[in-house]
Amino acid sequence: MADGEFYVDTDGLHEQLPYMQQLAARFRDIGKGLEGRLDELGECWGDDAAGRQFYEQYAEPKRQIIESTKQMGDLLDSMHDGIRTMAVHLEGLEDQNIEMTRRLNVSEVHPTESRVKNTKS
């Protein structure tokens, strides 16, 4: 971008979106699996003083961990949607710019020019 150009590989962004969805699902599955396993184990700490003391230290972190794994899945879904929307809008903007340049009959833009840049060195 030092040369005044701005480029986004929108095809590359689109290719990564399924992986974001998979990762979001994995986070939710981890949270569900952990919650299910802990529910299976039940309240195994006992009802004596030591058990109550353990539970006081255990209950809130347990809730936070389970909730945060679910929230991470939601966050990744939101990021997926935002990236997809951004890519679609950038593609539309680029298409509009190409069309406007063609209409202005600027000699630097050739009809066969593609908006995809080769970024390989």
trRosetta pair geometry for C-beta under 8 A, 3 or more apart (Angstrom, degrees):
i j d omega theta_ij theta_ji phi_ij phi_ji
1 4 7.6 96 -179 -53 56 5
1 5 6.4 -128 -120 75 48 58
1 6 6.1 37 -120 -94 102 61
1 7 7.9 -151 -79 20 79 78
7 117 5.7 -36 -147 23 143 145
7 119 7.6 167 125 -83 143 116
8 13 7.1 5 163 -28 102 131
8 87 7.4 -148 135 -113 127 70
8 90 5.3 -32 65 171 139 162
9 12 3.6 27 123 18 118 122
9 13 6.5 151 97 -20 68 80
9 117 7.9 -99 -89 54 82 89
9 119 6.7 -68 -72 -10 126 144
10 13 5.3 -47 -148 32 39 115
10 14 6.4 41 153 -19 67 101
10 87 4.3 134 -147 -158 93 93
10 90 5.6 -170 -79 86 125 117
10 91 5.1 170 148 -63 171 97
11 14 5.7 -52 -150 36 33 112
11 15 6.4 37 150 -24 64 105
11 116 6.7 13 -5 -115 133 120
12 15 5.6 -52 -148 32 33 115
12 16 6.8 27 156 -17 63 106
13 16 6.1 -65 -156 35 32 107
13 17 7.1 50 149 -44 64 94
13 83 5.7 -154 -173 168 114 106
13 84 7.7 175 139 -91 109 42
13 86 7.6 -100 177 85 161 99
13 87 4.4 -165 92 -86 139 134
14 17 5.8 -35 -158 -2 38 119
14 84 7.4 80 -107 -119 69 76
14 87 5.9 175 -56 146 83 161
15 18 7.9 -52 176 20 38 97
16 19 5.4 -58 -167 38 60 115
16 20 6.4 63 140 -26 82 100
16 83 7.8 -59 83 139 109 152
17 20 5.6 -52 -152 30 39 113
17 21 6.7 38 153 -17 68 102
17 80 5.7 100 -151 -152 84 93
17 83 6.7 -170 -93 93 93 119
17 84 5.8 63 -112 -75 141 102
18 21 5.6 -54 -152 36 38 113
18 22 6.4 39 151 -20 68 104
19 22 5.5 -50 -147 36 35 114
19 23 6.3 36 153 -19 66 104
20 23 5.7 -54 -147 37 31 111
20 24 6.4 36 152 -21 64 104
20 76 5.5 -170 -179 178 85 98
20 77 8.0 150 140 -89 100 31
20 79 6.4 -128 -164 93 138 103
20 80 4.4 170 111 -86 132 100
20 83 7.4 138 -21 38 168 142
21 24 5.6 -51 -148 34 32 114
21 25 6.5 31 153 -17 64 105
21 76 7.7 166 -93 133 26 108
21 77 7.3 62 -114 -104 66 71
21 80 5.8 79 -64 -115 75 159
22 25 5.8 -56 -151 37 32 111
22 26 6.4 35 151 -23 65 105
23 26 5.5 -50 -147 32 34 115
23 27 6.6 37 154 -20 64 100
23 76 5.6 -134 97 -160 100 159
24 27 5.9 -53 -154 32 31 110
24 28 6.7 26 152 -13 64 105
24 72 7.7 -166 -128 124 60 68
24 73 4.4 98 -174 -155 72 67
24 74 7.5 122 -155 -44 111 16
24 75 7.9 -167 -115 66 99 55
24 76 3.7 -159 -81 87 94 121
24 77 4.9 106 -149 -52 159 77
24 80 6.9 -70 -28 -22 142 133
25 28 5.8 -56 -150 39 34 109
25 29 6.1 35 152 -20 67 108
25 73 6.8 91 -75 -139 19 117
26 29 5.6 -55 -145 38 31 112
26 30 6.3 37 154 -24 65 102
26 73 7.9 -178 61 -97 46 100
27 30 5.7 -51 -150 30 31 113
27 31 6.6 29 153 -16 63 105
27 69 5.2 -167 178 -174 81 74
27 70 7.5 164 133 -92 96 18
27 72 4.3 -123 -170 95 152 109
27 73 4.1 -167 83 -62 110 83
27 76 6.7 138 15 7 140 136
28 31 5.8 -56 -153 37 34 112
28 32 6.3 30 153 -16 67 108
28 69 7.1 149 -98 138 26 88
28 70 5.9 60 -118 -121 73 60
28 73 3.8 42 -49 -78 91 168
29 32 5.7 -55 -143 40 32 110
29 33 6.0 33 157 -20 67 108
30 33 5.8 -56 -144 38 26 110
30 34 6.2 25 158 -17 63 109
30 69 5.1 -120 90 -165 102 140
31 34 5.9 -56 -144 38 27 109
31 35 6.2 24 158 -16 63 110
31 66 5.3 108 -158 -160 91 61
31 67 7.8 116 -145 -61 132 9
31 68 8.0 -174 -98 73 121 48
31 69 3.3 176 -68 94 103 120
31 70 4.7 -151 122 -51 173 74
31 73 7.3 -105 8 -12 131 125
32 35 5.8 -58 -145 40 28 110
32 36 6.1 28 157 -20 65 110
33 36 5.7 -56 -145 38 28 111
33 37 6.2 25 159 -17 64 108
34 37 5.9 -57 -146 37 28 108
34 38 6.2 23 158 -14 64 109
34 65 7.2 -90 134 124 155 111
34 66 6.1 -153 94 -99 116 86
34 69 7.0 109 27 18 135 161
35 38 6.0 -59 -146 40 28 108
35 39 6.3 30 154 -21 64 108
35 66 5.0 84 -74 -136 103 131
36 39 5.7 -56 -148 36 29 113
36 40 6.5 34 152 -23 64 103
37 40 5.5 -50 -152 30 34 115
37 41 6.7 31 152 -17 64 104
38 41 5.7 -52 -150 35 35 111
38 62 6.8 149 -161 -160 163 125
38 66 8.0 -98 29 -71 146 129
39 42 7.3 33 175 -72 37 47
41 44 5.3 -59 160 -21 95 129
43 55 7.6 10 -151 -98 100 128
45 50 8.0 -138 172 116 91 74
45 51 4.1 141 135 -149 83 84
45 54 4.6 -149 -158 84 138 133
45 55 5.5 174 77 -56 151 89
45 58 7.1 -177 -56 20 155 156
46 50 7.0 24 75 78 127 87
46 51 3.3 -139 78 -73 80 146
47 51 5.7 -34 -33 81 11 145
47 52 7.1 41 -163 -52 41 92
48 51 5.0 96 49 10 65 106
48 52 7.1 -128 99 -4 32 90
49 52 5.9 -55 -146 38 30 109
49 53 6.2 30 155 -19 64 108
50 53 5.7 -54 -146 37 30 113
50 54 6.4 35 152 -21 64 104
51 54 5.6 -51 -149 33 31 113
51 55 6.4 30 154 -19 64 105
52 55 5.6 -53 -146 36 32 112
52 56 6.5 38 153 -25 64 102
53 56 5.8 -49 -151 29 31 114
53 57 6.9 19 154 -7 62 107
54 57 6.1 -71 -159 43 32 103
54 58 5.6 20 153 -18 72 123
55 58 5.4 -66 -132 45 31 110
55 59 5.6 40 172 -40 72 104
56 59 6.8 -31 -126 12 18 110
57 61 7.6 -2 155 7 59 120
58 61 6.5 -80 -157 49 33 101
58 62 5.7 32 159 -26 74 117
59 62 5.9 -65 -152 35 23 113
59 63 6.5 19 157 -17 63 108
60 63 5.7 -53 -146 36 34 111
60 64 6.2 33 156 -20 66 108
61 64 5.5 -56 -144 39 33 113
61 65 6.2 34 159 -21 68 104
62 65 6.1 -56 -148 34 27 108
62 66 6.5 20 158 -12 63 109
63 66 6.1 -62 -149 40 28 106
63 67 6.0 22 157 -14 66 114
64 67 5.9 -60 -141 43 27 108
64 68 5.9 26 161 -22 65 111
65 68 5.9 -55 -140 36 25 109
65 69 6.7 26 159 -20 61 103
66 69 6.2 -55 -154 30 29 108
66 70 6.9 25 151 -13 62 106
67 70 5.8 -60 -156 38 35 110
67 71 6.1 33 151 -18 70 109
68 71 5.4 -53 -141 40 36 113
68 72 6.2 45 155 -28 66 100
69 72 5.6 -45 -148 27 32 116
69 73 7.0 36 151 -18 59 99
70 73 5.8 -53 -161 32 35 112
70 74 6.7 32 146 -15 66 105
71 74 5.4 -53 -149 39 39 113
71 75 6.1 44 151 -24 69 103
72 75 5.5 -49 -145 34 32 115
72 76 6.5 32 155 -17 64 104
73 76 5.9 -55 -149 37 30 108
73 77 6.5 33 151 -20 63 105
74 77 5.6 -53 -150 34 33 114
74 78 6.4 34 152 -19 65 105
75 78 5.7 -55 -150 36 31 112
75 79 6.4 32 151 -19 65 104
76 79 5.5 -49 -144 36 35 113
76 80 6.3 45 152 -26 64 102
77 80 5.5 -50 -151 31 31 118
77 81 6.6 29 152 -16 64 104
78 81 5.8 -53 -150 36 32 110
78 82 6.3 30 153 -17 65 108
79 82 5.7 -58 -146 40 32 111
79 83 6.1 29 158 -18 68 108
80 83 6.1 -59 -146 38 24 106
80 84 6.3 22 157 -17 62 110
81 84 5.8 -57 -146 38 28 111
81 85 6.2 27 156 -18 64 109
82 85 5.8 -55 -145 38 29 110
82 86 6.2 30 156 -20 65 107
83 86 5.6 -53 -145 37 31 113
83 87 6.3 31 156 -20 65 106
84 87 5.9 -56 -148 36 29 110
84 88 6.4 27 155 -17 64 107
85 88 5.9 -56 -148 37 30 110
85 89 6.3 25 156 -15 65 109
86 89 5.9 -60 -148 40 29 108
86 90 6.2 27 156 -18 66 109
87 90 5.8 -55 -144 38 29 110
87 91 6.3 32 155 -20 64 105
88 91 5.8 -53 -149 35 29 112
88 92 6.4 29 152 -17 63 107
89 92 5.6 -54 -148 38 33 112
89 93 6.2 35 153 -20 66 106
90 93 5.6 -51 -144 37 32 113
90 94 6.3 33 155 -19 65 105
91 94 5.8 -56 -148 37 29 110
91 95 6.3 31 153 -19 64 106
91 115 7.8 131 -139 100 66 149
92 95 5.7 -54 -147 36 31 112
92 96 6.3 32 154 -18 64 105
93 96 5.7 -55 -149 36 31 112
93 97 6.3 31 153 -19 65 106
94 97 5.6 -53 -147 36 32 112
94 98 6.4 33 155 -19 65 104
94 115 4.7 98 156 -156 131 150
95 98 5.8 -53 -148 35 31 111
95 99 6.3 29 154 -16 64 108
95 115 7.3 -84 -71 -31 57 156
96 99 5.7 -58 -147 39 30 110
96 100 6.2 29 156 -18 67 107
97 100 5.8 -54 -142 38 29 109
97 101 6.2 31 157 -20 64 107
98 101 5.8 -57 -149 37 28 112
98 102 6.4 30 153 -20 63 106
98 109 6.9 170 -147 -164 70 143
98 113 7.4 -162 -138 90 116 108
98 115 6.2 -95 -54 -68 137 112
99 102 5.7 -53 -149 35 31 112
99 103 6.4 32 153 -20 64 105
100 103 5.6 -53 -149 35 33 113
100 104 6.5 31 153 -18 65 105
101 104 5.8 -56 -150 37 32 109
101 106 5.1 -60 -173 32 84 125
101 109 4.7 84 132 -4 127 160
102 105 7.3 31 173 -76 38 39
102 106 7.8 -83 -83 34 23 81
102 109 6.2 -104 -73 105 66 132
102 111 7.2 77 -122 -99 121 70
106 109 5.4 61 83 14 100 100
109 113 5.6 -103 -163 26 71 151
110 113 4.7 120 61 -36 77 98
